Amino acid sequence: IGLVNFDDKSSTLPWEVFSGGETPRLIRFEAVSENTSWSDLYPEWIDEEERWNTPTCPHFPMPTRHKNLKLHLVAAKVPCDRAKDPKDWTRSVKRLHTLLVAARVALDTGQGQQGYTYVLLDDECRPSPNIFPCRELVSHQGSFWLFKADLKRLEKTLALPPGSCQLSVPITGNRRAPRKHASREAYATILHSAQFYVCGAISLARSIRMSGSKRDLVILVDENIHPHHREGLEAAGWRVIQIQRIRNPKAEPESYNEWNYSKFRLWQLTEYHKLIYIDADIILLRNMDFLFQMPEISATGNHESMFNSGVMVIEPSNCTFEMLMQQINEVESYNGGDQGYLNEVYTWWHRLPKHMNFLKHFGLNDSEELAHRLELLGSEPPVVYAMHFLGLKPWLCFRDYDCNWNQQKLHEYANDAAHARWWRVHDSMSKKLQGYCLLRSKQKASLEWDRRQAEQQRFPDGHWRIKIRDSRLRTCFEEFCYWESMLWHWGEDQQQPPPSRAALADNNSAAAVATT
């Protein structure tokens, strides 16, 4: 038995009972610097492209490796400050260091021919689910957690940076994905609001196929899905799976985030070994199959130490789903949604380059960074892998220009080049699938109202002057088609035109972080 983070020899005595009288081995290691903070491990920004410097991570000292030392069990005493710091106990540098040391010792001393080793954690809190995942949990009693740890997985885990202080995937290099487990890998998304996002999901599927990927496409829908919408999703290539929605117990009724904990159902798709989850307001510009080699949770940075859940690699597991559900009333989501929740559970995540979830957001004070983002956006062939459309979605605008220009508060999401990229994907779809992107009469009225307000305020960008030539303007699929009449009384009770529900959802959740 090897003991990690036990103080002295007296603490080894109880363990001799388990080791047949042999004295357990005390594993010594140097403590991480007291000056190292969580924000050092998880900075808000790093120089991913190494334009000015090469990102580095704080030093995490590891024990000296003894080549011939083999252990049957590694036991570690893991610090837990939940009582002292109920909000941020999961973001403890000492706690993470101890868990990684335990994992390193287990890997270095494991009985290699067996392919696994045993790790026993004395932890008053729940161990990090992607260092010691619940699928490897053998037993849990009180503060003790016994894991049968997979040595190959540990080796891959410990090859990663200790935080998001460095990229877990090089920004350039070999992007070929092995086909070995392709049948157990899939792209996945979830449809919360069919009325607003069916078109987005269809265009996402099309963009994945245009990238050259042949992986399965899986979409989760609830019982409210209309047969017509289901037919369109299936025609686009999605394997449609109906689920029972999961209500966010802390959300207000009818709010945008009332049902977004339904995303947890992704972990129940256990016929797949890996999923790349992608929001339905994203399109792929380049093949991302190589991300199936990455562990859970790999994602791009969002703000502070948080990741963005719009694109993330996950590993389905029923016990992970149960873990997420067990804590549903306890965990405080910083934004009231699934992204905030997952950030509290998966504090040890792995940074993907921002190119793999490029946020369509240009409200930056740094003019040099803004110019660089615009340059990336316009690159041909594309440098960006996935474009994430914030604000009003391109299919809810006319194709002639990005309608975010016509609302002052949405200018930071407006960009005609990004808008045009989405429309290229749309134009590559069959006429039948394009039919799922037609505009409702109410949306046409809303767009015209916004345009008139922009004209009245003489917005300097001048998009309100552009004549609409989008054929959807005169195409109607509803019983009531005279959308102009809706404008007669539209502005009487409100000073600003109401954005669509989809836009409201983004703005409410993105006020501080510019994303959903």
C-alpha positions in Angstrom: 0.0 0.0 0.0 1.2 3.5 -0.9 0.0 6.4 1.2 -0.4 9.9 -0.4 -0.7 13.0 1.8 -0.5 11.3 5.1 1.5 13.2 7.8 3.8 10.7 9.5 4.5 7.1 10.2 1.9 6.9 13.0 -0.8 7.4 10.4 0.4 4.3 8.6 -0.5 1.9 11.5 -4.2 1.4 10.6 -3.2 0.5 7.1 -1.0 -2.4 8.1 -4.1 -4.4 8.8 -4.9 -4.3 5.1 -1.3 -5.1 4.0 -0.7 -8.4 5.7 1.6 -6.8 8.3 3.8 -5.0 5.8 4.5 -1.4 6.5 2.8 0.9 4.0 4.9 3.1 1.9 4.7 6.8 2.6 4.8 8.7 -0.7 6.5 12.1 -0.2 5.9 15.0 -2.5 6.6 18.7 -2.5 3.6 21.0 -1.9 2.5 23.3 -4.7 3.5 27.0 -4.1 1.3 28.9 -1.7 1.2 31.7 -4.3 -0.5 29.5 -6.9 -4.1 30.4 -7.3 -7.0 28.8 -9.3 -6.9 31.7 -11.7 -3.2 30.8 -12.5 -4.4 27.3 -13.5 -7.5 28.6 -15.2 -6.8 32.1 -16.6 -9.6 33.8 -18.5 -7.3 34.3 -21.6 -4.1 32.7 -22.9 -2.2 33.5 -26.0 -3.4 30.4 -27.9 -1.7 31.4 -31.2 1.5 32.4 -29.4 1.5 35.8 -31.0 3.3 37.3 -28.1 4.4 34.5 -25.8 4.1 30.7 -25.1 1.5 29.9 -22.5 2.8 28.2 -19.4 1.3 26.5 -16.4 2.2 26.6 -12.7 4.6 23.9 -11.5 2.8 20.9 -9.9 5.6 18.9 -8.1 5.2 15.2 -8.5 6.8 12.4 -6.3 10.1 10.8 -7.3 9.3 7.7 -9.4 10.8 4.4 -8.0 11.2 2.2 -11.1 10.7 -1.1 -9.3 8.1 -0.1 -6.8 4.8 -1.9 -7.4 1.7 -1.3 -5.3 -1.6 -3.1 -5.0 -3.4 0.0 -3.6 -2.7 3.7 -3.5 -4.6 5.5 -0.7 -4.7 9.3 -0.6 -6.1 11.8 2.0 -7.7 14.5 -0.1 -8.3 18.0 1.4 -11.9 19.2 1.3 -12.7 22.8 2.4 -16.4 22.6 1.7 -17.4 23.7 5.2 -15.0 26.7 5.0 -15.7 27.6 1.4 -19.0 26.1 0.3 -19.0 28.0 -3.0 -15.5 27.3 -4.4 -14.3 24.2 -2.6 -14.0 22.4 -5.9 -11.5 25.1 -7.1 -8.9 24.3 -4.5 -5.3 24.1 -5.8 -4.2 21.8 -3.0 -7.1 19.5 -3.6 -6.4 19.2 -7.3 -2.7 18.7 -6.7 -3.4 15.8 -4.3 -5.7 14.1 -6.7 -3.2 14.4 -9.5 -0.4 13.1 -7.3 -2.5 10.1 -6.4 -3.2 9.5 -10.0 0.5 9.7 -10.9 1.5 7.3 -8.1 -1.2 4.9 -9.2 0.0 5.0 -12.8 3.7 4.7 -11.9 3.2 1.8 -9.4 0.3 -0.1 -10.9 0.5 -3.7 -11.9 0.9 -3.1 -15.6 -0.1 -6.5 -16.9 -3.5 -6.2 -15.3 -4.4 -2.9 -17.0 -5.8 -1.4 -13.8 -4.9 -0.5 -10.2 -6.8 0.3 -7.1 -7.0 3.8 -5.6 -8.7 4.6 -2.3 -9.5 8.2 -1.6 -10.3 9.5 1.9 -12.4 12.5 0.8 -15.2 14.2 2.6 -16.2 15.7 -0.8 -17.0 14.1 -4.1 -13.8 13.4 -6.1 -13.3 15.1 -9.4 -15.4 13.1 -11.9 -12.8 13.3 -14.8 -9.8 12.4 -12.7 -11.5 9.5 -11.0 -14.7 8.9 -13.0 -17.7 7.2 -11.3 -17.7 4.4 -13.9 -14.5 3.1 -12.2 -16.0 3.4 -8.7 -16.1 0.1 -6.9 -17.4 1.2 -3.5 -18.3 4.3 -1.6 -18.7 4.3 2.2 -18.6 7.4 4.3 -15.6 9.5 3.2 -13.9 6.5 1.4 -14.1 6.1 -2.3 -12.5 2.9 -3.9 -11.7 3.1 -7.6 -10.5 0.4 -10.0 -8.5 2.9 -12.1 -7.8 2.2 -15.8 -4.1 2.6 -16.3 -4.3 3.6 -20.0 -6.9 6.3 -19.1 -4.7 7.6 -16.3 -1.8 7.9 -18.7 -3.8 10.0 -21.1 -5.2 12.1 -18.2 -1.8 12.9 -16.8 -0.5 13.9 -20.2 -2.8 16.9 -20.1 -1.9 20.3 -18.8 -3.0 20.8 -15.1 -5.5 23.4 -16.1 -6.6 25.6 -19.0 -3.4 27.6 -18.7 -2.3 25.7 -21.8 -4.1 24.2 -24.8 -5.0 20.5 -24.5 -5.0 20.3 -28.3 -2.3 22.1 -30.4 -3.7 24.9 -32.5 -2.0 23.5 -35.5 -0.7 20.0 -36.4 -2.0 16.6 -37.3 -5.8 16.6 -37.4 -6.4 13.0 -38.6 -8.8 11.1 -36.4 -8.4 7.3 -36.0 -11.3 5.2 -37.2 -10.9 2.5 -34.6 -13.9 3.4 -32.5 -15.8 5.4 -35.1 -19.0 3.4 -34.6 -19.1 4.4 -31.0 -18.6 8.1 -31.6 -21.2 10.6 -32.5 -22.0 14.3 -32.9 -24.9 15.3 -30.7 -27.2 18.2 -30.1 -30.5 18.9 -28.3 -33.6 20.7 -29.5 -35.2 22.9 -26.8 -37.5 25.0 -29.0 -38.5 23.4 -32.3 -40.1 26.6 -33.6 -36.8 28.5 -33.5 -34.1 25.9 -33.7 -35.2 23.1 -36.2 -33.6 25.1 -39.1 -30.4 25.5 -37.0 -30.2 21.8 -36.3 -30.7 21.0 -39.9 -27.9 23.4 -41.0 -25.6 22.0 -38.3 -26.1 18.5 -39.7 -25.4 19.7 -43.2 -22.2 21.5 -42.1 -21.0 18.4 -40.3 -21.4 16.3 -43.5 -19.9 19.1 -45.6 -16.8 18.9 -43.3 -16.4 15.2 -44.4 -17.4 13.5 -41.2 -19.2 10.2 -41.4 -19.8 9.9 -37.6 -23.4 9.3 -36.4 -25.6 12.4 -35.8 -27.8 12.2 -32.7 -30.4 14.8 -31.7 -32.5 14.7 -28.5 -36.0 16.1 -28.7 -39.0 16.1 -26.3 -42.5 14.9 -26.7 -43.6 18.3 -28.0 -41.8 17.8 -31.3 -44.1 18.1 -34.3 -44.1 15.1 -36.7 -43.3 17.6 -39.5 -40.2 18.9 -37.7 -39.1 15.3 -36.8 -39.3 14.4 -40.5 -37.1 17.3 -41.4 -34.5 16.4 -38.8 -34.4 12.8 -40.0 -34.1 13.9 -43.6 -31.1 16.0 -42.6 -29.4 12.9 -41.2 -30.1 13.1 -37.5 -31.0 10.0 -35.5 -33.9 11.5 -33.5 -34.2 10.3 -29.9 -37.2 11.4 -27.8 -36.5 12.1 -24.2 -38.4 13.2 -21.1 -37.4 16.8 -20.3 -35.5 17.7 -17.1 -36.7 20.8 -15.3 -34.2 23.2 -13.8 -35.7 23.4 -10.2 -34.2 26.9 -9.7 -35.6 28.4 -12.9 -38.7 30.5 -13.1 -41.7 29.0 -15.0 -41.7 29.7 -18.7 -38.2 31.1 -18.5 -35.6 30.4 -21.2 -33.6 28.0 -18.9 -36.6 26.2 -17.4 -35.8 22.9 -19.3 -32.2 23.3 -20.2 -31.0 20.6 -17.7 -32.4 18.2 -20.3 -28.9 18.4 -21.7 -27.9 15.9 -19.0 -29.7 13.2 -21.0 -26.7 13.2 -23.3 -24.9 11.1 -20.6 -27.5 8.4 -21.0 -26.4 7.7 -24.6 -24.2 4.9 -23.4 -24.1 3.0 -26.8 -21.5 5.7 -27.6 -18.1 5.9 -26.1 -17.6 9.6 -26.9 -19.9 12.5 -28.0 -19.0 15.9 -29.4 -21.9 18.0 -28.3 -22.6 21.0 -30.4 -25.3 23.7 -29.9 -27.9 24.0 -32.6 -26.8 27.6 -33.4 -23.4 26.5 -34.6 -22.1 25.4 -38.0 -18.8 23.5 -38.7 -16.4 25.0 -41.2 -13.8 22.3 -40.8 -13.7 18.7 -39.8 -13.5 18.2 -36.0 -13.4 14.3 -35.8 -10.0 14.5 -34.2 -11.7 15.8 -31.0 -13.1 12.3 -30.4 -9.6 11.5 -29.0 -10.0 14.1 -26.3 -11.3 13.3 -22.8 -14.3 14.7 -20.9 -14.7 17.7 -20.5 -12.8 19.4 -23.3 -14.2 22.8 -24.3 -13.3 26.4 -25.1 -12.9 29.1 -22.5 -15.8 31.4 -21.8 -15.0 33.9 -19.0 -12.9 33.8 -15.9 -12.3 30.1 -15.1 -15.4 28.9 -16.9 -15.8 26.9 -20.1 -18.4 27.3 -22.8 -20.7 24.3 -23.1 -21.7 25.1 -26.8 -19.0 22.6 -28.0 -17.7 20.0 -25.6 -16.5 16.4 -25.6 -18.3 14.2 -23.2 -18.2 10.5 -22.3 -21.7 9.0 -21.8 -22.2 7.1 -18.5 -25.3 6.2 -16.5 -23.5 6.8 -13.3 -22.4 10.3 -14.4 -26.1 11.1 -15.3 -27.1 9.9 -11.8 -24.4 12.1 -10.3 -25.7 15.1 -12.2 -29.2 14.4 -11.1 -28.3 13.8 -7.4 -26.8 17.3 -7.1 -29.5 19.1 -9.1 -31.0 20.8 -6.0 -27.6 21.6 -4.4 -25.4 23.0 -7.2 -25.6 26.7 -7.8 -25.3 27.6 -11.5 -23.6 30.9 -12.0 -25.9 31.7 -15.0 -29.0 29.7 -14.0 -28.4 27.3 -16.8 -26.7 24.0 -17.7 -23.5 25.8 -18.6 -23.1 27.2 -15.1 -24.1 23.8 -13.5 -21.6 21.8 -15.5 -18.9 24.3 -14.6 -19.5 23.6 -10.9 -19.2 19.9 -11.4 -16.4 19.8 -14.0 -14.0 22.4 -12.6 -11.0 20.4 -14.0 -11.6 20.8 -17.7 -9.4 20.9 -20.7 -9.0 23.9 -23.0 -9.7 23.7 -26.7 -8.6 26.5 -29.1 -11.2 29.2 -29.5 -11.2 28.3 -33.2 -13.2 25.2 -32.3 -16.1 27.3 -30.8 -15.6 30.7 -32.4 -18.1 33.0 -30.7 -19.7 35.5 -33.1 -19.1 38.4 -30.7 -17.3 41.6 -31.6 -18.1 44.0 -28.7 -14.4 44.3 -27.7 -12.6 47.3 -26.4 -9.3 46.0 -27.7 -9.1 47.2 -31.3 -6.1 44.9 -32.1 -7.9 41.8 -30.8 -11.1 42.8 -32.7 -9.1 43.2 -35.9 -7.6 39.8 -35.4 -11.0 38.2 -34.8 -12.3 39.7 -38.0 -9.2 38.5 -39.9 -9.8 34.9 -38.6 -13.5 35.1 -39.6 -12.7 36.1 -43.2 -9.9 33.6 -43.8 -10.1 31.4 -46.9 -9.8 28.5 -46.6 -11.3 28.8 -43.1 -9.1 28.9 -40.0 -12.1 28.7 -37.7 -13.5 25.2 -37.1 -16.9 26.0 -35.7 -18.9 29.3 -35.8 -21.2 30.0 -32.9 -24.0 32.4 -33.8 -24.9 34.6 -30.8 -27.7 37.2 -30.8 -30.4 36.8 -33.4 -29.8 33.7 -35.4 -29.1 34.0 -39.2 -32.2 31.9 -40.2 -34.3 34.4 -38.2 -32.9 37.3 -40.3 -33.3 38.0 -44.0 -30.4 36.7 -45.9 -29.5 40.2 -47.2 -27.6 41.2 -44.1 -27.2 40.4 -40.4 -30.3 41.7 -38.6 -28.4 42.2 -35.4 -27.4 45.5 -36.9 -30.9 46.9 -36.4 -30.9 46.6 -32.6 -28.4 48.8 -30.7 -28.0 46.2 -27.9 -27.2 43.5 -30.5 -24.5 45.3 -32.5 -21.8 43.4 -30.7 -23.1 40.2 -32.4 -23.5 41.7 -35.9 -21.2 40.6 -38.7 -22.2 40.2 -42.4 -19.3 37.9 -43.2 -20.3 35.4 -40.6 -24.0 35.8 -41.6 -23.0 35.0 -45.2 -21.1 31.8 -44.1 -24.3 30.4 -42.6 -26.2 31.1 -45.8 -23.7 29.2 -47.8 -24.5 26.1 -45.8 -28.3 26.9 -46.2 -27.9 27.1 -50.0 -26.2 23.7 -50.2 -29.3 22.1 -48.6 -32.1 20.5 -50.7 -35.2 22.7 -51.4 -37.1 20.4 -49.0 -34.8 21.1 -46.1 -34.6 24.8 -46.9 -38.4 24.8 -46.4 -37.7 24.4 -42.6 -36.0 27.7 -42.6 -38.9 29.8 -43.9 -39.9 32.9 -41.8 -43.1 33.1 -39.9 -45.3 36.2 -40.5 -44.7 37.4 -37.0 -40.9 37.2 -37.4 -41.1 39.2 -40.7 -43.1 41.9 -38.8 -40.5 41.9 -36.0 -37.7 42.3 -38.5 -39.4 45.2 -40.3 -40.2 46.9 -36.9 -36.5 46.7 -36.0 -35.5 48.1 -39.4 -37.9 51.1 -38.9 -36.5 51.8 -35.5 -32.9 51.7 -36.9 -34.0 54.1 -39.6 -35.7 56.4 -37.2 -32.5 56.5 -35.1 -30.3 56.8 -38.2 -27.9 54.0 -37.2 -24.6 54.9 -38.9 -24.0 51.4 -40.2 -26.8 52.0 -42.7 -28.0 48.4 -43.0 -31.6 49.7 -42.6 -31.2 51.2 -46.1 -30.6 47.8 -47.8 -33.5 46.6 -49.9 -34.7 43.1 -48.9 -34.4 40.6 -51.8 -34.7 37.4 -49.7 -37.4 35.3 -51.4 -38.7 34.3 -48.0 -40.1 37.8 -47.6 -42.9 36.9 -50.0 -43.2 33.2 -49.2 -45.9 32.2 -46.8 -46.7 28.8 -45.2 -49.2 30.0 -42.6 -52.9 30.7 -42.7 -52.3 34.4 -42.0 -49.8 36.0 -44.4 -50.5 39.7 -44.1 -47.6 40.4 -41.8 -47.6 44.1 -42.6 -50.9 44.5 -40.7 -49.2 43.3 -37.5 -47.2 46.5 -37.6 -50.2 48.8 -37.3 -50.3 48.5 -33.5 -46.9 46.8 -32.9 -45.2 49.7 -31.1 -48.1 51.1 -29.1 -47.4 49.3 -25.8 -43.6 49.1 -26.0 -40.9 51.6 -26.8 -38.6 48.9 -28.2 -39.6 46.1 -30.5 -39.7 42.7 -28.8 -36.9 40.4 -30.0 -37.7 36.8 -30.8 -37.8 34.3 -27.9 -34.5 32.8 -29.2 -32.8 36.2 -29.0 -34.2 36.8 -25.5 -32.7 33.5 -24.4 -29.3 34.5 -25.6 -29.4 37.9 -24.1 -30.6 36.8 -20.7 -28.0 34.2 -20.3 -25.3 36.2 -22.0 -25.5 39.6 -20.4 -22.2 39.1 -18.7 -20.5 36.5 -20.7 -21.6 37.1 -24.3 -22.7 33.5 -24.9 -25.2 30.8 -24.3 
